[in-house]
Amino acid sequence: MQALNNYVAQKNKWNAIFGGAPLDLNNDMDRVQIAQSIDADLSPENLSCDGELSRTATMAKYRTLSKCAEQLLKLDPTVQIYEFG
């Protein structure tokens, strides 16, 4: 669960900077928003930063996001992550 907790903590830091509400894994609607965020981050153009990341960096990012997706789906099987699977 550590990867998912780290991901949410990072998102919450950005939300604090831009005035967004913090995300909470205990909240159903927040889990949906986290799933949508992971889904967006897994899209090919975001994953590789439009081709700017090296293959090694892209694969490391993919593995981390995949672990987050697995952990979130284990926590809440009702959320959908279309780019994962």
Biotite code that builds the C-alpha atoms (Angstrom):
import biotite.structure as struc

atoms = struc.array([
    struc.Atom([0.000, 0.000, 0.000], chain_id="A", res_id=1, res_name="MET", atom_name="CA", element="C"),
    struc.Atom([3.085, 2.197, 0.284], chain_id="A", res_id=2, res_name="GLN", atom_name="CA", element="C"),
    struc.Atom([3.221, 3.075, -3.419], chain_id="A", res_id=3, res_name="ALA", atom_name="CA", element="C"),
    struc.Atom([-0.417, 4.202, -3.414], chain_id="A", res_id=4, res_name="LEU", atom_name="CA", element="C"),
    struc.Atom([0.043, 6.195, -0.202], chain_id="A", res_id=5, res_name="ASN", atom_name="CA", element="C"),
    struc.Atom([3.092, 7.909, -1.723], chain_id="A", res_id=6, res_name="ASN", atom_name="CA", element="C"),
    struc.Atom([1.147, 8.670, -4.899], chain_id="A", res_id=7, res_name="TYR", atom_name="CA", element="C"),
    struc.Atom([-1.738, 10.227, -2.942], chain_id="A", res_id=8, res_name="VAL", atom_name="CA", element="C"),
    struc.Atom([0.703, 12.219, -0.784], chain_id="A", res_id=9, res_name="ALA", atom_name="CA", element="C"),
    struc.Atom([2.354, 13.597, -3.924], chain_id="A", res_id=10, res_name="GLN", atom_name="CA", element="C"),
    struc.Atom([-1.033, 14.508, -5.420], chain_id="A", res_id=11, res_name="LYS", atom_name="CA", element="C"),
    struc.Atom([-2.008, 16.199, -2.156], chain_id="A", res_id=12, res_name="ASN", atom_name="CA", element="C"),
    struc.Atom([1.178, 18.300, -2.233], chain_id="A", res_id=13, res_name="LYS", atom_name="CA", element="C"),
    struc.Atom([0.276, 19.526, -5.723], chain_id="A", res_id=14, res_name="TRP", atom_name="CA", element="C"),
    struc.Atom([-3.333, 20.098, -4.648], chain_id="A", res_id=15, res_name="ASN", atom_name="CA", element="C"),
    struc.Atom([-2.106, 22.228, -1.748], chain_id="A", res_id=16, res_name="ALA", atom_name="CA", element="C"),
    struc.Atom([-0.023, 24.355, -4.108], chain_id="A", res_id=17, res_name="ILE", atom_name="CA", element="C"),
    struc.Atom([-2.897, 24.889, -6.531], chain_id="A", res_id=18, res_name="PHE", atom_name="CA", element="C"),
    struc.Atom([-5.654, 25.214, -3.935], chain_id="A", res_id=19, res_name="GLY", atom_name="CA", element="C"),
    struc.Atom([-7.261, 21.819, -4.455], chain_id="A", res_id=20, res_name="GLY", atom_name="CA", element="C"),
    struc.Atom([-8.842, 19.730, -1.735], chain_id="A", res_id=21, res_name="ALA", atom_name="CA", element="C"),
    struc.Atom([-6.735, 16.907, -0.284], chain_id="A", res_id=22, res_name="PRO", atom_name="CA", element="C"),
    struc.Atom([-7.547, 13.380, -1.425], chain_id="A", res_id=23, res_name="LEU", atom_name="CA", element="C"),
    struc.Atom([-8.378, 10.659, 1.098], chain_id="A", res_id=24, res_name="ASP", atom_name="CA", element="C"),
    struc.Atom([-8.261, 6.935, 0.339], chain_id="A", res_id=25, res_name="LEU", atom_name="CA", element="C"),
    struc.Atom([-11.080, 6.386, 2.838], chain_id="A", res_id=26, res_name="ASN", atom_name="CA", element="C"),
    struc.Atom([-13.494, 8.461, 0.732], chain_id="A", res_id=27, res_name="ASN", atom_name="CA", element="C"),
    struc.Atom([-15.323, 6.718, -2.154], chain_id="A", res_id=28, res_name="ASP", atom_name="CA", element="C"),
    struc.Atom([-15.374, 9.762, -4.419], chain_id="A", res_id=29, res_name="MET", atom_name="CA", element="C"),
    struc.Atom([-11.708, 10.505, -3.771], chain_id="A", res_id=30, res_name="ASP", atom_name="CA", element="C"),
    struc.Atom([-10.814, 6.930, -4.749], chain_id="A", res_id=31, res_name="ARG", atom_name="CA", element="C"),
    struc.Atom([-12.597, 7.487, -8.062], chain_id="A", res_id=32, res_name="VAL", atom_name="CA", element="C"),
    struc.Atom([-10.642, 10.708, -8.559], chain_id="A", res_id=33, res_name="GLN", atom_name="CA", element="C"),
    struc.Atom([-7.375, 8.933, -7.687], chain_id="A", res_id=34, res_name="ILE", atom_name="CA", element="C"),
    struc.Atom([-8.219, 6.177, -10.195], chain_id="A", res_id=35, res_name="ALA", atom_name="CA", element="C"),
    struc.Atom([-8.863, 8.805, -12.877], chain_id="A", res_id=36, res_name="GLN", atom_name="CA", element="C"),
    struc.Atom([-5.562, 10.472, -12.057], chain_id="A", res_id=37, res_name="SER", atom_name="CA", element="C"),
    struc.Atom([-3.648, 7.186, -12.282], chain_id="A", res_id=38, res_name="ILE", atom_name="CA", element="C"),
    struc.Atom([-5.466, 6.437, -15.546], chain_id="A", res_id=39, res_name="ASP", atom_name="CA", element="C"),
    struc.Atom([-4.417, 9.814, -16.974], chain_id="A", res_id=40, res_name="ALA", atom_name="CA", element="C"),
    struc.Atom([-0.827, 9.343, -15.791], chain_id="A", res_id=41, res_name="ASP", atom_name="CA", element="C"),
    struc.Atom([-0.710, 5.923, -17.501], chain_id="A", res_id=42, res_name="LEU", atom_name="CA", element="C"),
    struc.Atom([-1.716, 7.319, -20.891], chain_id="A", res_id=43, res_name="SER", atom_name="CA", element="C"),
    struc.Atom([1.196, 6.963, -23.334], chain_id="A", res_id=44, res_name="PRO", atom_name="CA", element="C"),
    struc.Atom([1.776, 10.683, -23.850], chain_id="A", res_id=45, res_name="GLU", atom_name="CA", element="C"),
    struc.Atom([1.790, 11.404, -20.107], chain_id="A", res_id=46, res_name="ASN", atom_name="CA", element="C"),
    struc.Atom([3.758, 8.295, -19.231], chain_id="A", res_id=47, res_name="LEU", atom_name="CA", element="C"),
    struc.Atom([6.632, 9.224, -21.521], chain_id="A", res_id=48, res_name="SER", atom_name="CA", element="C"),
    struc.Atom([6.224, 13.003, -21.130], chain_id="A", res_id=49, res_name="CYS", atom_name="CA", element="C"),
    struc.Atom([5.481, 13.222, -24.873], chain_id="A", res_id=50, res_name="ASP", atom_name="CA", element="C"),
    struc.Atom([8.573, 11.159, -25.673], chain_id="A", res_id=51, res_name="GLY", atom_name="CA", element="C"),
    struc.Atom([10.940, 13.247, -23.551], chain_id="A", res_id=52, res_name="GLU", atom_name="CA", element="C"),
    struc.Atom([11.679, 10.497, -21.001], chain_id="A", res_id=53, res_name="LEU", atom_name="CA", element="C"),
    struc.Atom([14.127, 7.718, -21.712], chain_id="A", res_id=54, res_name="SER", atom_name="CA", element="C"),
    struc.Atom([12.766, 4.214, -22.073], chain_id="A", res_id=55, res_name="ARG", atom_name="CA", element="C"),
    struc.Atom([14.266, 3.312, -18.693], chain_id="A", res_id=56, res_name="THR", atom_name="CA", element="C"),
    struc.Atom([12.597, 6.270, -16.954], chain_id="A", res_id=57, res_name="ALA", atom_name="CA", element="C"),
    struc.Atom([9.305, 5.565, -18.722], chain_id="A", res_id=58, res_name="THR", atom_name="CA", element="C"),
    struc.Atom([9.346, 1.920, -17.624], chain_id="A", res_id=59, res_name="MET", atom_name="CA", element="C"),
    struc.Atom([10.176, 2.885, -14.027], chain_id="A", res_id=60, res_name="ALA", atom_name="CA", element="C"),
    struc.Atom([7.259, 5.327, -14.036], chain_id="A", res_id=61, res_name="LYS", atom_name="CA", element="C"),
    struc.Atom([5.008, 2.633, -15.538], chain_id="A", res_id=62, res_name="TYR", atom_name="CA", element="C"),
    struc.Atom([5.976, 0.098, -12.857], chain_id="A", res_id=63, res_name="ARG", atom_name="CA", element="C"),
    struc.Atom([5.293, 2.596, -10.072], chain_id="A", res_id=64, res_name="THR", atom_name="CA", element="C"),
    struc.Atom([1.924, 3.625, -11.506], chain_id="A", res_id=65, res_name="LEU", atom_name="CA", element="C"),
    struc.Atom([0.979, -0.011, -12.138], chain_id="A", res_id=66, res_name="SER", atom_name="CA", element="C"),
    struc.Atom([1.719, -0.838, -8.517], chain_id="A", res_id=67, res_name="LYS", atom_name="CA", element="C"),
    struc.Atom([-0.467, 2.107, -7.448], chain_id="A", res_id=68, res_name="CYS", atom_name="CA", element="C"),
    struc.Atom([-3.252, 0.871, -9.726], chain_id="A", res_id=69, res_name="ALA", atom_name="CA", element="C"),
    struc.Atom([-3.016, -2.671, -8.312], chain_id="A", res_id=70, res_name="GLU", atom_name="CA", element="C"),
    struc.Atom([-3.140, -1.395, -4.759], chain_id="A", res_id=71, res_name="GLN", atom_name="CA", element="C"),
    struc.Atom([-6.099, 0.884, -5.459], chain_id="A", res_id=72, res_name="LEU", atom_name="CA", element="C"),
    struc.Atom([-8.028, -1.896, -7.205], chain_id="A", res_id=73, res_name="LEU", atom_name="CA", element="C"),
    struc.Atom([-7.338, -4.180, -4.262], chain_id="A", res_id=74, res_name="LYS", atom_name="CA", element="C"),
    struc.Atom([-8.673, -1.497, -1.914], chain_id="A", res_id=75, res_name="LEU", atom_name="CA", element="C"),
    struc.Atom([-11.693, -0.699, -4.097], chain_id="A", res_id=76, res_name="ASP", atom_name="CA", element="C"),
    struc.Atom([-12.484, -3.117, -6.955], chain_id="A", res_id=77, res_name="PRO", atom_name="CA", element="C"),
    struc.Atom([-15.296, -0.852, -8.192], chain_id="A", res_id=78, res_name="THR", atom_name="CA", element="C"),
    struc.Atom([-12.981, 1.884, -9.528], chain_id="A", res_id=79, res_name="VAL", atom_name="CA", element="C"),
    struc.Atom([-11.952, 1.697, -13.170], chain_id="A", res_id=80, res_name="GLN", atom_name="CA", element="C"),
    struc.Atom([-8.505, 2.327, -14.581], chain_id="A", res_id=81, res_name="ILE", atom_name="CA", element="C"),
    struc.Atom([-8.759, 1.888, -18.336], chain_id="A", res_id=82, res_name="TYR", atom_name="CA", element="C"),
    struc.Atom([-5.038, 2.253, -19.173], chain_id="A", res_id=83, res_name="GLU", atom_name="CA", element="C"),
    struc.Atom([-4.138, -0.508, -16.723], chain_id="A", res_id=84, res_name="PHE", atom_name="CA", element="C"),
    struc.Atom([-4.452, -4.130, -17.520], chain_id="A", res_id=85, res_name="GLY", atom_name="CA", element="C"),
])
